[in-house]
Amino acid sequence: MSQSAPASLISDDDKNAIYKRITLRLIPFIFICYLFNYLDRVNVGFAKLQMLDALKFSETVYGLGAGIFFIGYVLCGVPSNLALTRFGPRRWIAVMMIGWGLLSTCLMFVTTPTGFYTLRFFTGAAEAGFFPGVVLYLSQWFPTFRRGRIMALFMCAIPVSGLIGGPFSGWILSHFAAGQGGLAGWQWMFLLQGVPTVALGALAIFLLSDSFANAKWLGAKERAVLEADHALDALNKPATTTDSLLAVFKNPAIWAFGLIYFCIQSGVYAINFWLPSIIKNMGFSDTLVIGWISAIPYLLAAVFMLLVGRSADLHKERRWHLVVPMLMGALGLVIAVNFAAQPVIAILGLTLATMGALTGLPMFWPVPTAMLSAGAAAGGLALINSMGQMAGFLSPYLVGFVKDATGSTDVALYVLAAVIVGGSLLALRMTRGMTHA
């Protein structure tokens, strides 16, 4: 790239090379951080296979403990994201990761429902600003038309956490079932999956840059390209008259996006927290086998997520790339319920649901980041994410309550499928008139 060429004269190939360099510098580390973030959030789904019998917890106690995480998450989401903008992503991400890593590890010492609820609540509070903070962080590096693939690469950590975490969690539960070192298998799982998060938090201080403006590994011309692209991006966003938190809460678009995200997450968390149990109820009893079977939906979801993200950017189309995966998620849940007695078809249904629901996540975020003004972004993205995470409380609790009351998860999964369909209809309404993103 010429050192004298202004940003406007740099070729598309040179721009692509710049963004490829940024992607390779940022995404692998953030991907690994999010992988452990998601693993620490949902590993109670596997711990449940041994934890409930060991501690004499009911299904309702488990569902409440799994879900109460998100009360802390929702309460702290907006203030945590505002703190990230105050102290800088590098420092705040490190603080959050070290905090939730220690709290998640401490779940190995739980003996009572109260202790379970307390640790899950504070773990949620510690994690609250990570995801919306990273979404905001990436939106400050990549312009709108490049965010489909970037969000897919970043959020591919969700299915990969299932792909790796399922067999890994199953192996831990099986290998340590005899209680080596005075710890049960479920206790070893919290230990071995929590400690690496603390180490990653410490590394964030050294590996992340707060913004491209102060990234020492970028040249002046490369920074000029990013500044020009973001200036062009800003012209297509609505003007804002205030950056106040009150204005964010009064913005109806933010609440609508939050409701859509809630609907997507309802399906996602139903799958994440109950997939191992649903597979077990199909007749599989070996925890290692359950782990390997649970990896199948996540593997295909990872591939599908990347393909859809690439297609959305190439076609500069967001609307149907969001809605179609959402409808796939609802259809998959219905198939899994109706064919529960036929394991092969049921697994196919769960796979379709996982592919659709998880792909809806990265396809959702480019929409509000493109439509919200810069002033509304920090608080708005956090509020949207917090609303979506309420599904993390309500969805597993609903499934657990229905399972205790009826002996089956069928009714709950039907309700969640209907919620996803409702969200897809709202998404169609909110994205009406979007010409590109």
Residue, then its C-alpha position, 0 to 999 in steps of 0.5 A: m500500500s502506498q504510504s502517500a495515498p489518501a484513504s479515499l484512493i486506496s484500492d478495495d484489495d488493500k482495504n480488505a488486506i487491512y481488515k483481514r489483518i485487524t480480524l486476525r489480530l482481534i478475533p482469535f483472542i476475543f473468540i476464545c474469551y467468548l468461548f469460555n464466557y459461554l461455556d461458564r454460563v451454560n456448563v450447569g447443563f452438564a453439571k446437572l447430570q450429577m449435581l442434582d442427585a449429589l445435592k438432592f436438588s429438584e428440577t425446579v431448583y436447578g431451573l431457578g439456579a440456571g436462570i437466576f444468573f440472568i437476573g444479575y446479568v440484566l441488572c448490571g448490563v447497562p451500567s457495566n457497558l457504560a463502565l467499559t466506555r469509561f475505563g476502556p475495553r482492555r481494562w474492563i474486559a480483564v476485570m470482568m473475566i477475572g471476576w466471573g472466572l473466580l465466581s464460576t470456579c467457586l460453584m464447585f463448593v456449592t452445597t445448598p440451593t441458596g449457595f447455588y442461587t447466590l453464586r449464579f446471580f453474582t456470576g451473571a452480574a460479573e459477566a453482564g458487560f462482556f458481550p454487549g461491550v464486545v459488540l460495541y468494541l467490534s462496531q468501532w473497528f469494523p464498518t456496518f457492511r463488514r459486520g455480518r462475517i465478523m459477528a459470525l466469526f465472533m459468535c461462532a464461539i457459541p456452537v464451538s463451545g457446545l462442540i468442544g464443551g459437550p464432549f469435554s464436559g462429558w469426559i470430565l463427568s465420566h473420568f472423575a465420576a469416582g471422585q478423584g482428589g476428594l472432588a466429584g465429577w461436576q466439581w472438577m468440571f467447574l474447576l477445569q472450565g473456570v480457571p482458564t477464564v481467569a488466565l485469559g482475563a489477565l492476558a486481555i490487558f496485554l493483547l487488546s487495544d482500546s481502539f484503532a486510534n491508539a493501536k500501536w500495531l496499526g500504521a497511520k495510513e491504516r488508521a486513516v482508512l478506518e477513520a474514513d470508513h467509519a465517517l461514511d458509516a456515521l452519515n447513514k445513521p440517525a442523528t441524535t440530540t442527546d446521549s443520555l441514559l434516559a433517552v436510551f430508555k425512551n427510544p421505542a426502537i431499542w425496546a423492539f430490538g430487545l424483544i426480538y432478541f429475547c425471542i431468539q434467546s428463548g430458543v437458544y437457552a432452551i437448547n443450551f440448558w436442556l439439550p443434554s437432558i433431552i438426549k438422555n431422555m431419548g435413552f442414552s445414559d452414558t455421559l460421554v456418549i451424551g457429550w458426543i451426541s450433543a456436539i453434532p448440532y453445534l458442529l453444523a450450527a457453526v458451519f451454517m452460521l459462517l455461511v449465512g454471515r458471509s452470504a449476508d455481507l455479500h448480498k448486503e441483506r439483513r432482513w431475511h438472513l435474520v428471519v429465516p434462521m429464526l423460523m428454522g429454530a422454531l420448526g426444529l423445536v417442534i420436530a424434536v417434540n413430535f418425534a421424541a420417541q424416534p431418536v434419529i429424527a429428534i436429533l435432526g430436529l434439535t440440530l435444525a433448531t440449534m442451527g437456526a436459533l444460534t445463527g439468528l444471534p450474529m444475524f441480529w446484531p448488525v441490524p441495531t448497530a446499523m440503525l442506532s445512532a452513535g450516541a445511543a449505541a453504548g447504553g442501547l446495545a446493553l439494554i437490548n442484550s439485557m432484555g434478551q438475556m431475560a430469556g436466560f432466566l425465564s426459558p430454563y425456569l419454564v422448562g424445569f417447572v413444566k418438567d416437574a409439573t407434567g413429567s415432560t418438556d413438550v409443552a414448554l418447547y411448544v411455547l418457546a417455538a411460538v415465542i420465536v415465531g412471534g419474534s420473527l414477525l416483529a423482526l420483519r416489521m422492524t427491518r421493513g425499509m432496510t435497503h442495505a447494511 
